[in-house]
């Protein structure tokens, strides 16, 4: 655990303000769920809660099935990180932060599809342009964005079609409904 040197007081309603710098760095937005942990030493730890992260093995198996069905490398993300990946080396992408491009697609609540001749590439992760998205379908549960299904594009298959778009949308819809139960 890393000390920030920032001290905050609890108000009369039991609230604590998380400083703006920390919220920005940790990508904590208004309305984001936080999980609370405690230990015997009196520490209280807030951790961003990821409903998609709870799926773990299921998300990995689902990504693998999508990759085999579509013929494209695939990943499933939460709002911040890649949760499951198939078709590319897992160690390169597992639990990496998603790019701001993917975040924007999710915020718009619309599916992105790379078409032939598109000059704008959507990077999957921020640190590298090695992996680009061909299709990004946001996962929406109870009206809230909780993640995305991403099919990767590559030189061999630079364009995506209606089949990939519908498959990604179906997968995102299924995962969103699964989280509502």
N, CA and C of each residue as an Amber inpcrd file, in Angstrom:
protein
   543
   0.8540000  -1.1710000   0.0000000   0.0000000   0.0000000   0.0000000
   0.8980000   1.2320000   0.0000000   0.4770000   2.2600000  -0.7330000
   1.2840000   3.4650000  -0.8910000   0.6020000   4.6330000  -0.1850000
   1.3390000   5.3360000   0.6810000   0.7950000   6.5040000   1.3820000
   0.7600000   7.6890000   0.4320000  -0.3200000   8.4790000   0.4990000
  -0.4450000   9.6590000  -0.3600000  -0.0960000  10.9290000   0.3860000
  -0.1280000  10.8810000   1.7110000   0.1310000  12.0760000   2.5110000
  -1.0860000  12.9730000   2.6400000  -2.2110000  12.5470000   2.0850000
  -3.4470000  13.3300000   2.1460000  -4.2820000  12.8290000   3.3130000
  -4.7700000  13.7700000   4.1250000  -5.6090000  13.4210000   5.2740000
  -6.9670000  14.0800000   5.0920000  -8.0240000  13.3390000   5.3340000
  -9.3850000  13.8630000   5.2520000 -10.1360000  13.5040000   6.5240000
 -11.0570000  14.3690000   6.9130000 -11.8840000  14.1170000   8.1040000
 -13.2420000  13.5590000   7.6850000 -13.8280000  12.7780000   8.5430000
 -15.1730000  12.2550000   8.3300000 -16.1600000  13.3310000   8.7590000
 -17.1740000  13.5990000   7.9190000 -18.1600000  14.6230000   8.2940000
 -19.2290000  14.0100000   9.2030000 -20.1990000  14.8260000   9.6190000
 -21.2090000  14.3660000  10.5780000 -22.1330000  13.2920000  10.0140000
 -22.1290000  13.0860000   8.7020000 -22.9270000  12.0200000   8.0920000
 -22.0870000  10.7750000   7.7890000 -20.8230000  10.7690000   8.2240000
 -19.9460000   9.6180000   8.0210000 -19.2870000   9.5720000   6.6530000
 -19.2950000  10.6720000   5.9340000 -18.7170000  10.7110000   4.5940000
 -17.2610000  11.1600000   4.6260000 -16.5150000  10.6570000   3.6420000
 -15.1300000  11.0600000   3.4380000 -15.0010000  11.4510000   1.9670000
 -14.3550000  12.5710000   1.7020000 -14.1460000  13.0000000   0.3270000
 -12.8470000  12.3920000  -0.1860000 -12.9370000  11.7340000  -1.3420000
 -11.7370000  11.2190000  -1.9940000 -11.2200000  12.3460000  -2.8840000
  -9.9880000  12.7860000  -2.6680000  -9.4560000  13.9320000  -3.4200000
  -9.5310000  13.7370000  -4.9330000  -9.7380000  14.8550000  -5.6210000
  -9.8890000  14.8620000  -7.0750000  -8.6990000  14.2070000  -7.7810000
  -7.4790000  14.4780000  -7.3090000  -6.2930000  13.9110000  -7.9440000
  -6.3220000  12.3820000  -7.9030000  -6.7480000  11.8450000  -6.7680000
  -6.8150000  10.3850000  -6.6270000  -7.9340000   9.8280000  -7.4980000
  -9.0930000  10.4950000  -7.5160000 -10.2050000  10.0400000  -8.3650000
  -9.7940000  10.0310000  -9.8310000  -9.0780000  11.0650000 -10.2630000
  -8.6390000  11.1500000 -11.6600000  -7.6300000  10.0440000 -11.9620000
  -6.6380000   9.8860000 -11.1050000  -5.5960000   8.8730000 -11.3070000
  -6.1820000   7.4650000 -11.3260000  -7.1060000   7.1960000 -10.4230000
  -7.6870000   5.8600000 -10.3050000  -8.9290000   5.6700000 -11.1760000
  -9.2670000   6.6960000 -11.9630000 -10.4370000   6.6630000 -12.8510000
 -11.7260000   6.3690000 -12.0900000 -11.8890000   7.0150000 -10.9560000
 -13.1130000   6.8680000 -10.1660000 -14.0380000   8.0110000 -10.5570000
 -15.2210000   7.6500000 -11.0570000 -16.1810000   8.6520000 -11.4960000
 -17.3850000   8.6740000 -10.5620000 -18.1300000   9.7500000 -10.6370000
 -19.3470000   9.8540000  -9.8320000 -20.2500000   8.6650000 -10.1490000
 -20.7340000   8.0170000  -9.1170000 -21.6220000   6.8720000  -9.2870000
 -20.9200000   5.5370000  -9.3600000 -19.5770000   5.5280000  -9.4680000
 -18.8490000   4.2570000  -9.5270000 -18.9870000   3.5240000  -8.1890000
 -19.2380000   2.2100000  -8.2380000 -19.3000000   1.4480000  -6.9910000
 -17.9050000   1.1830000  -6.4290000 -17.7680000   1.2950000  -5.1240000
 -16.5150000   0.9950000  -4.4370000 -16.7750000  -0.1080000  -3.4210000
 -15.8770000  -1.0710000  -3.3770000 -15.9680000  -2.1520000  -2.4020000
 -15.1230000  -1.7510000  -1.1980000 -15.6030000  -2.0360000   0.0170000
 -14.9110000  -1.6190000   1.2320000 -14.3470000  -2.8420000   1.9450000
 -13.0530000  -2.7680000   2.2400000 -12.3560000  -3.8260000   2.9640000
 -11.8290000  -3.2550000   4.2770000 -11.7600000  -4.0850000   5.2970000
 -11.1460000  -3.6870000   6.5700000 -10.2210000  -4.8040000   7.0280000
  -9.2920000  -4.4460000   7.9240000  -8.4680000  -5.4770000   8.5440000
  -8.3580000  -5.1880000  10.0360000  -7.7050000  -6.0640000  10.7420000
  -7.6160000  -5.9530000  12.2080000  -6.7750000  -4.7750000  12.6730000
  -5.9360000  -4.2520000  11.7860000  -5.0850000  -3.1160000  12.1340000
  -5.8250000  -1.7900000  12.0270000  -7.1030000  -1.8270000  11.7000000
  -7.8910000  -0.6080000  11.6030000  -7.8540000   0.0430000  10.2340000
  -7.2820000  -0.6460000   9.2640000  -7.2440000  -0.0870000   7.9210000
  -8.5960000  -0.2700000   7.2350000  -8.9970000   0.7690000   6.5080000
 -10.1890000   0.7140000   5.6760000  -9.7100000   0.9690000   4.2600000
 -10.0020000   0.0320000   3.3530000  -9.5100000   0.1250000   1.9890000
 -10.7000000   0.1580000   1.0370000 -10.6990000   1.1350000   0.1440000
 -11.7170000   1.2290000  -0.8900000 -11.1210000   0.6820000  -2.1790000
 -11.8610000  -0.1880000  -2.8500000 -11.4080000  -0.7450000  -4.1170000
 -12.5380000  -0.6120000  -5.1220000 -12.1920000  -0.1920000  -6.3440000
 -13.2130000  -0.1040000  -7.3740000 -13.8390000  -1.4760000  -7.5630000
 -15.1490000  -1.5090000  -7.6070000 -15.8760000  -2.7660000  -7.7870000
 -16.1490000  -2.9660000  -9.2690000 -15.8480000  -4.1380000  -9.7720000
 -16.0830000  -4.4720000 -11.1670000 -17.0280000  -5.6610000 -11.2490000
 -18.2980000  -5.4310000 -11.6250000 -19.2160000  -6.5630000 -11.7440000
 -18.7450000  -7.5650000 -12.7910000 -18.1650000  -7.1030000 -13.8810000
 -17.6560000  -8.0110000 -14.9140000 -16.4810000  -8.8200000 -14.3630000
 -15.6620000  -8.2100000 -13.5230000 -14.5370000  -8.9050000 -12.9090000
 -14.9710000 -10.1020000 -12.0880000 -16.2000000 -10.0410000 -11.5760000
 -16.7490000 -11.1560000 -10.7960000 -16.9470000 -12.4050000 -11.6560000
 -17.0560000 -12.2190000 -12.9740000 -17.3200000 -13.3540000 -13.8610000
 -16.0980000 -14.2470000 -14.0530000 -14.8880000 -13.6660000 -13.9550000
 -13.6330000 -14.4180000 -14.0060000 -13.5550000 -15.5000000 -15.0600000
 -13.6470000 -16.7690000 -14.6250000 -13.4910000 -17.9240000 -15.5160000
 -14.5480000 -17.9310000 -16.6130000 -15.7770000 -17.5530000 -16.2580000
 -16.8530000 -17.5220000 -17.2460000 -16.5000000 -16.5620000 -18.3770000
 -16.0010000 -15.3740000 -18.0410000 -15.6260000 -14.3830000 -19.0500000
 -14.4970000 -14.9200000 -19.9310000 -13.5490000 -15.6300000 -19.3430000
 -12.4420000 -16.2140000 -20.1220000 -12.9510000 -17.2440000 -21.1190000
 -13.8380000 -18.1150000 -20.6630000 -14.4040000 -19.1350000 -21.5500000
 -15.2550000 -18.4930000 -22.6450000 -15.9930000 -17.4560000 -22.2830000
 -16.8400000 -16.7760000 -23.2500000 -15.9900000 -16.0720000 -24.3080000
 -14.9060000 -15.4120000 -23.8870000 -13.9890000 -14.7580000 -24.8330000
 -13.3790000 -15.7820000 -25.7800000 -13.0290000 -16.9420000 -25.2520000
 -12.4550000 -18.0040000 -26.0800000 -13.4600000 -18.4960000 -27.1210000
 -14.7070000 -18.6770000 -26.7100000 -15.7630000 -19.1050000 -27.6290000
 -15.9970000 -18.0500000 -28.7090000 -16.0520000 -16.7790000 -28.3120000
 -16.2500000 -15.6960000 -29.2810000 -15.1030000 -15.6400000 -30.2820000
 -13.8830000 -15.8230000 -29.8020000 -12.7120000 -15.7840000 -30.6740000
 -12.7570000 -16.9220000 -31.6930000 -13.0970000 -18.1160000 -31.2450000
 -13.1730000 -19.2670000 -32.1530000 -14.3110000 -19.1040000 -33.1520000
 -15.4470000 -18.5900000 -32.6870000 -16.6120000 -18.4160000 -33.5570000
 -16.3810000 -17.3470000 -34.6090000 -15.7870000 -16.2200000 -34.1960000
 -15.6070000 -15.0830000 -35.1020000 -14.3290000 -15.1840000 -35.9430000
 -13.3420000 -15.9360000 -35.4390000 -12.0500000 -15.9960000 -36.1080000
 -11.1780000 -14.7900000 -35.8010000 -11.6050000 -13.9710000 -34.8320000
 -10.8540000 -12.7670000 -34.4540000 -10.4270000 -12.8690000 -32.9930000
  -9.2340000 -12.3690000 -32.6710000  -8.8830000 -12.2490000 -31.2550000
  -9.9480000 -11.3910000 -30.5610000 -10.2610000 -11.7360000 -29.3240000
 -11.3670000 -11.1110000 -28.6100000 -10.9770000 -10.8160000 -27.1780000
 -11.5400000  -9.7380000 -26.6250000 -11.3930000  -9.5070000 -25.1930000
 -12.6940000  -8.9740000 -24.6210000 -12.8390000  -9.1760000 -23.3220000
 -13.9660000  -8.6460000 -22.5600000 -13.3570000  -7.7250000 -21.5190000
 -13.9060000  -6.5110000 -21.4160000 -13.3560000  -5.5260000 -20.4900000
 -14.4000000  -5.1120000 -19.4620000 -13.9210000  -4.5330000 -18.3550000
 -14.8340000  -3.7870000 -17.4890000 -14.6480000  -2.3260000 -17.8930000
 -14.9870000  -1.3730000 -17.0480000 -14.8760000   0.0320000 -17.4260000
 -13.4320000   0.5310000 -17.4700000 -12.5000000  -0.2520000 -16.9030000
 -11.1110000   0.1990000 -16.8150000 -10.0830000  -0.7690000 -17.3840000
 -10.3170000  -2.0670000 -17.2250000  -9.2820000  -3.0540000 -17.5370000
  -9.8110000  -4.1830000 -18.4150000  -8.8640000  -4.8750000 -19.0410000
  -9.2120000  -6.0830000 -19.7800000  -9.3700000  -7.2090000 -18.7610000
 -10.5150000  -7.8650000 -18.7910000 -10.8380000  -8.9350000 -17.8320000
 -10.4890000 -10.3030000 -18.4030000 -10.7940000 -10.5200000 -19.6800000
 -10.5490000 -11.8130000 -20.3160000 -10.1100000 -11.5700000 -21.7520000
  -9.2170000 -12.4290000 -22.2540000  -8.7090000 -12.2730000 -23.6130000
  -8.4700000 -13.6450000 -24.2350000  -8.6890000 -13.7330000 -25.5550000
  -8.4340000 -14.9760000 -26.2690000  -7.9710000 -14.6520000 -27.6840000
  -7.0640000 -15.4510000 -28.1960000  -6.5820000 -15.2670000 -29.5590000
  -5.2910000 -14.4760000 -29.6610000  -4.8450000 -13.8980000 -28.5680000
  -3.5620000 -13.1880000 -28.4800000  -2.9250000 -13.5680000 -27.1470000
  -1.6160000 -13.3450000 -26.9810000  -0.9760000 -13.7160000 -25.7080000
  -1.6200000 -13.0140000 -24.5050000  -2.1230000 -13.8090000 -23.5720000
  -2.8220000 -13.2720000 -22.3980000  -1.9300000 -12.3610000 -21.5630000
  -0.6680000 -12.7160000 -21.4200000   0.2260000 -11.9300000 -20.5570000
   0.4270000 -10.5140000 -21.0770000   0.2290000 -10.3130000 -22.3970000
   0.3930000  -8.9770000 -22.9690000  -0.7880000  -8.0610000 -22.6650000
  -1.9650000  -8.6520000 -22.4320000  -3.1660000  -7.8250000 -22.3040000
  -3.9700000  -8.0140000 -21.0220000  -3.8850000  -9.1680000 -20.3900000
  -4.7010000  -9.4190000 -19.1930000  -4.4690000  -8.3570000 -18.1280000
  -5.5690000  -7.7980000 -17.6400000  -5.6000000  -6.8090000 -16.5670000
  -4.9100000  -5.4910000 -16.9240000  -4.6750000  -5.2360000 -18.2150000
  -4.1200000  -3.9470000 -18.6490000  -5.2540000  -2.9320000 -18.7210000
  -4.9100000  -1.6620000 -18.5220000  -5.8950000  -0.5890000 -18.6290000
  -6.3080000  -0.4110000 -20.0860000  -7.6040000  -0.2490000 -20.2930000
  -8.0970000  -0.0220000 -21.6520000  -7.7830000   1.4120000 -22.0810000
  -7.8200000   1.6420000 -23.3710000  -7.5060000   2.9720000 -23.9080000
  -8.6660000   3.9400000 -23.7040000  -8.3630000   5.2160000 -23.7910000
  -9.4070000   6.2390000 -23.7030000 -10.3390000   6.1450000 -24.9010000
  -9.8520000   5.6040000 -26.0310000 -10.7160000   5.3920000 -27.2010000
 -11.8330000   4.4020000 -26.8810000 -11.4860000   3.3060000 -26.2310000
 -12.4920000   2.2990000 -25.8550000 -13.4540000   2.9010000 -24.8310000
 -12.9140000   3.6580000 -23.8640000 -13.7670000   4.3200000 -22.8660000
 -14.8020000   5.2170000 -23.5440000 -14.3580000   5.9700000 -24.5580000
 -15.2700000   6.8830000 -25.2590000 -16.3850000   6.1220000 -25.9670000
 -16.0320000   5.0120000 -26.6120000 -17.0480000   4.1960000 -27.2880000
 -18.0770000   3.7090000 -26.2610000 -17.6020000   3.2700000 -25.0970000
 -18.5250000   2.8010000 -24.0620000 -19.4200000   3.9370000 -23.5760000
 -18.8370000   5.1070000 -23.3210000 -19.6140000   6.2540000 -22.8430000
 -20.7070000   6.6470000 -23.8220000 -20.4340000   6.4900000 -25.1320000
 -21.4270000   6.8230000 -26.1630000 -22.5510000   5.7950000 -26.2340000
 -22.3630000   4.6390000 -25.5760000 -23.3450000   3.5450000 -25.5760000
 -23.7210000   3.1060000 -26.9860000 -22.7310000   3.1600000 -27.8900000
 -22.9910000   2.7130000 -29.2580000 -21.8550000   1.8060000 -29.6970000
 -22.1540000   0.9360000 -30.6360000 -21.1540000  -0.0070000 -31.1250000
 -20.2640000   0.6600000 -32.1600000 -18.9500000   0.4640000 -32.0060000
 -17.9730000   0.9560000 -32.9830000 -17.6230000  -0.2010000 -33.9070000
 -17.6230000   0.0580000 -35.2220000 -17.1970000  -0.9370000 -36.2050000
 -16.2140000  -0.2770000 -37.1600000 -15.0250000  -0.8600000 -37.2840000
 -14.0270000  -0.3350000 -38.2160000 -14.4170000  -0.7750000 -39.6280000
 -14.5310000   0.1860000 -40.5060000 -14.8880000  -0.0940000 -41.9010000
 -13.6630000   0.1030000 -42.7890000 -13.7170000  -0.4570000 -43.9790000
 -12.6240000  -0.3010000 -44.9480000 -12.4130000   1.1890000 -45.2210000
 -11.1670000   1.6080000 -45.1790000 -10.8420000   3.0000000 -45.4640000
 -10.8650000   3.9100000 -44.2420000 -11.2940000   3.3700000 -43.0690000
 -11.2720000   4.1920000 -41.8580000  -9.8350000   4.5730000 -41.5290000
  -9.6110000   5.8560000 -41.3270000  -8.2640000   6.3030000 -40.9720000
  -8.0640000   6.2820000 -39.4620000  -9.1560000   6.4190000 -38.7090000
  -9.0450000   6.4470000 -37.2480000  -8.9800000   5.0170000 -36.7120000
  -7.9090000   4.7440000 -35.9870000  -7.7660000   3.4370000 -35.3440000
  -8.0870000   3.5770000 -33.8720000  -8.7470000   2.5740000 -33.3270000
  -9.0880000   2.5560000 -31.9110000  -8.1550000   1.5630000 -31.2270000
  -7.2140000   2.0910000 -30.4510000  -6.2920000   1.2270000 -29.7100000
  -7.0390000   0.5250000 -28.5940000  -6.6410000  -0.7030000 -28.3170000
  -7.2820000  -1.4610000 -27.2420000  -6.7110000  -1.0410000 -25.8970000
  -5.3770000  -0.9060000 -25.8210000  -4.7540000  -0.4450000 -24.5790000
  -4.0020000   0.8470000 -24.8430000  -3.8390000   1.6390000 -23.8110000
  -3.2460000   2.9710000 -23.9320000  -1.7720000   2.9320000 -24.3280000
  -0.9970000   2.0060000 -23.7520000   0.4460000   2.0100000 -23.9370000
   0.9020000   1.5450000 -25.3090000   0.0200000   0.9570000 -26.1130000
   0.4780000   0.3400000 -27.3470000  -0.5750000   0.4500000 -28.4450000
  -0.0960000   0.6590000 -29.6590000  -1.0020000   0.6500000 -30.8080000
  -0.9020000  -0.6840000 -31.5420000  -0.2440000  -1.6600000 -30.9160000
  -0.0880000  -2.9780000 -31.5160000  -1.4440000  -3.6480000 -31.7100000
  -2.3600000  -3.4230000 -30.7670000  -3.6790000  -4.0370000 -30.8350000
  -4.7330000  -2.9670000 -31.0940000  -5.4610000  -3.1430000 -32.2080000
  -6.5250000  -2.1930000 -32.5280000  -7.8610000  -2.9220000 -32.5700000
  -8.9120000  -2.1780000 -32.2840000 -10.2510000  -2.7510000 -32.2220000
 -10.9180000  -2.6910000 -33.5860000 -11.5360000  -3.7890000 -33.9710000
 -12.3500000  -3.8300000 -35.1800000 -13.8040000  -3.5860000 -34.8390000
 -14.2260000  -4.1330000 -33.6960000 -15.5800000  -3.9320000 -33.1810000
 -15.4960000  -3.7430000 -31.6750000 -16.2380000  -2.7690000 -31.1600000
 -16.3640000  -2.5680000 -29.7180000 -17.8550000  -2.4270000 -29.4170000
 -18.3840000  -3.3480000 -28.6090000 -19.7910000  -3.2980000 -28.2140000
 -19.8660000  -3.1130000 -26.7060000 -20.4700000  -2.0140000 -26.2390000
 -20.5640000  -1.7870000 -24.7910000 -21.4920000  -2.7960000 -24.1200000
 -21.1200000  -3.1990000 -22.9210000 -21.9660000  -4.0760000 -22.0970000
 -22.7480000  -3.1580000 -21.1690000 -24.0640000  -3.2210000 -21.2640000
 -24.9250000  -2.3500000 -20.4590000 -25.8090000  -3.2210000 -19.5810000
 -25.8050000  -2.9050000 -18.2850000 -26.6090000  -3.6360000 -17.3170000
 -27.4160000  -2.6350000 -16.5040000 -28.7230000  -2.7800000 -16.5170000
 -29.6260000  -1.8780000 -15.7980000 -29.3590000  -0.4230000 -16.1560000
 -29.0590000  -0.1630000 -17.4310000 -28.8400000   1.1900000 -17.9200000
 -27.4340000   1.7350000 -17.7030000 -26.5960000   1.0040000 -16.9770000
 -25.2310000   1.4550000 -16.7070000 -24.2290000   0.6890000 -17.5560000
 -23.2150000   1.3940000 -18.0100000 -22.1340000   0.7540000 -18.7640000
 -21.2380000   0.0340000 -17.7700000 -20.9860000  -1.2480000 -18.0260000
 -20.1250000  -1.9910000 -17.1020000 -18.9090000  -2.5920000 -17.7910000
 -18.8370000  -2.4750000 -19.1240000 -17.6980000  -3.0350000 -19.8320000
 -17.9370000  -3.0570000 -21.3230000 -17.1500000  -3.8970000 -22.0200000
 -17.3020000  -4.0030000 -23.4700000 -16.7990000  -5.3550000 -23.9690000
 -17.2840000  -5.7060000 -25.1610000 -16.7820000  -6.8600000 -25.9000000
 -16.0310000  -6.2820000 -27.0860000 -14.7780000  -6.7180000 -27.2750000
 -13.9290000  -6.1590000 -28.3300000 -13.4130000  -7.2760000 -29.2230000
 -13.6020000  -7.1010000 -30.5530000 -12.9560000  -7.9570000 -31.5410000
 -11.7820000  -7.1670000 -32.0940000 -10.6080000  -7.7870000 -32.1170000
  -9.3990000  -7.1180000 -32.5770000  -9.3420000  -7.1550000 -34.1000000
  -8.7850000  -6.1010000 -34.6640000  -8.5490000  -6.0260000 -36.0970000
  -7.0660000  -6.2760000 -36.3320000  -6.7430000  -6.8280000 -37.4870000
  -5.3300000  -6.9750000 -37.8420000  -5.1650000  -6.7790000 -39.3430000
  -3.9260000  -6.8330000 -39.8260000  -3.6560000  -6.5810000 -41.2340000
  -4.3850000  -7.5700000 -42.1360000  -4.5100000  -8.8110000 -41.6960000
  -5.1540000  -9.8380000 -42.5230000  -6.6580000  -9.5840000 -42.6650000
  -7.2740000  -9.0670000 -41.6230000  -8.7150000  -8.7840000 -41.6620000
  -8.9700000  -7.3820000 -41.1260000  -8.6090000  -6.3530000 -41.9220000
  -8.7200000  -4.9890000 -41.4190000 -10.1440000  -4.4800000 -41.2680000
 -11.0870000  -5.0920000 -41.9580000 -12.4560000  -4.5880000 -41.8480000
 -13.3460000  -5.6080000 -41.1510000 -14.3400000  -5.0770000 -40.5190000
 -15.3170000  -5.9200000 -39.8560000 -16.6490000  -5.7230000 -40.5660000
 -17.4670000  -6.7440000 -40.5070000 -18.7550000  -6.6670000 -41.1750000
 -19.9140000  -6.7420000 -40.2030000 -21.0790000  -6.8990000 -40.7800000
 -22.3120000  -6.9620000 -39.9980000 -22.3290000  -8.1840000 -39.0800000
 -21.7280000  -9.2890000 -39.5370000 -21.7070000 -10.5140000 -38.7290000
 -20.9450000 -10.2780000 -37.4260000 -19.7450000  -9.6790000 -37.5210000
 -18.9530000  -9.4020000 -36.3200000 -19.6620000  -8.3960000 -35.4120000
 -20.2770000  -7.3980000 -36.0260000 -21.0100000  -6.3970000 -35.2490000
 -22.1480000  -7.0430000 -34.4540000 -22.9480000  -7.8750000 -35.1240000
 -24.0920000  -8.5240000 -34.4580000 -23.6230000  -9.5180000 -33.3950000
 -22.5410000 -10.2290000 -33.6720000 -22.0060000 -11.1880000 -32.7010000
 -21.5280000 -10.4730000 -31.4390000 -20.8080000  -9.3660000 -31.6160000
 -20.3240000  -8.5920000 -30.4580000 -21.4950000  -7.9890000 -29.6830000
 -22.4880000  -7.4620000 -30.3960000 -23.6640000  -6.8900000 -29.7320000
 -24.4370000  -7.9570000 -28.9690000 -24.5760000  -9.1490000 -29.5620000
 -25.2790000 -10.2520000 -28.8820000 -24.5340000 -10.6730000 -27.6150000
 -23.2090000 -10.7720000 -27.7200000 -22.4000000 -11.1530000 -26.5590000
 -22.5150000 -10.1020000 -25.4630000 -22.4260000  -8.8180000 -25.8400000
 -22.5370000  -7.7320000 -24.8620000 -23.9310000  -7.7340000 -24.2210000
 -24.9570000  -7.9420000 -25.0230000 -26.3240000  -8.0020000 -24.4900000
 -26.5030000  -9.1560000 -23.5250000 -25.9480000 -10.3230000 -23.8850000
 -26.0400000 -11.4990000 -23.0120000 -25.3340000 -11.2330000 -21.6800000
 -24.1170000 -10.6960000 -21.7320000 -23.3680000 -10.4290000 -20.5030000
 -24.0840000  -9.3800000 -19.6420000 -24.6550000  -8.3580000 -20.2690000
 -25.3980000  -7.3390000 -19.5360000 -26.6050000  -7.9180000 -18.8220000
 -27.3520000  -8.7670000 -19.5100000 -28.5180000  -9.4100000 -18.8780000
 -28.0930000 -10.3970000 -17.8050000 -26.9780000 -11.0840000 -18.0460000
 -26.4650000 -12.0430000 -17.0470000 -26.1220000 -11.3320000 -15.7390000
 -25.6080000 -10.1220000 -15.8270000 -25.2320000  -9.3590000 -14.6280000
 -26.4540000  -8.8340000 -13.8790000 -27.5820000  -8.7190000 -14.5590000
 -28.8030000  -8.2150000 -13.9170000 -29.4550000  -9.2770000 -13.0260000
 -29.1160000 -10.5400000 -13.2430000 -29.7570000 -11.6120000 -12.4790000
 -29.1310000 -11.7900000 -11.1300000
